[in-house]
């Protein structure tokens, strides 16, 4: 960790290439730390199974950025300020704050583009050789991964519900379908339209989570091959894909 009294260089506004140079060629420890911090936050923003909870990034003495993932899986950023910091000091650090905002946008997209970015990832899987059936199955895996992440947040109420899965009332299932709507939304985005099938999938997924069998059977994905064909066909019509399907243009 850099010294509290060390004059601050604007490491957080430098490109990763510049930081690599400072670390690799000059042995700059603060450049190495900044690269490691970016790796941590990128993992939090892109990996539904990350074990990182609520990391903090120090961008100046007594000035921290805190990152938290909400229940929908999106990472938000907060400023944690020492009471001695002035408005002028905050303004002076605005480039660093904006840079971290840009990182989050690049890694997880804006809220309005989340659905399209997810469909883009499915399109890329298909372009890389996965069949439509394979892509449909991967959507089920993504939804399960979200539930695993959600369960890993040590939510007592959710754990209690899982332990009594066979006794959940319709009202309880409606509640948890709402709480776990992010997982179900992935299935909807891929073309699943039958709400009863989605509810059945969620119930089976809950049982899958608590199963102690060595070879657990994953719930049947309510996304068909034809769903996937229709969904990606419509997606391609709406967007012109550039640079080897790396961007939505």
C-alpha positions, 0 to 999 in steps of 0.5 A: 500500500502506498504511503499516506504522505507520498505525493499522489500521481494519477495512477487511476487515470492511466491506461493498463498499458501505461501501468504495465510499463511502470510496473514491468520496466520500473518496478513501480509498486503503486502501478502494480497495486492499481492493476490488481485493484482493476482486476478485482473490480472487473471480477466483481462486475463480470463474474457471477460466482466471484467470492469478493464481497465489497472491495474498497479502492483508495484513490487518495489519502482518506478518500475511498471508492466502495463497490457493491453488487446489488441483487440484480447482479449489477455493481454500484460505486459509492464515495467514502469520504473522510470528514476533513475532505473539502469540495475542492479536493473532491473536484481535484479527484474527479478524473479518477472517479469518472475513470472508475465509472467508465470502467464499470460501464465498459465491464457491465454496460449501462442499465438500458443495454444489459439485455442486448449485451447479454444477447450479444454474448449468446451470439458470440457463443454461437459464432464460436461454434456452439449449436443453438441447443448448446447456447440454450443450455448455457443460458440455463447455466448462467441462470443457475450461476446467478442463483448460486451467487445470490445464495452466497450472499448469506441471506438467512431468509433465502437459506431458510426457504431452501431448507423447506423447499417442498413446503413453500406455498404459492405465495412464497414461490411468488415472493422468491420468483420476484426476488430471483427475477434476474435469473428468470430474466436471463431465460426470458431474454433468450426466448422463454415465454411460458411463465408456468415453465419458468416457475417450474424451472425456478422450483427445480433450480432451488432443489438443485441448489440444496441437493447433496447428490454427487451427480446432481441433475440440472433443471430442464432449461425452458429455452428451446432450440427454436427459441434461441434461433428466433431470439438471435435472428431478431437480435441480428436484425436490430443491430449491425455487429462490428469488429467480429461481434465485439460491439453493438453498433 
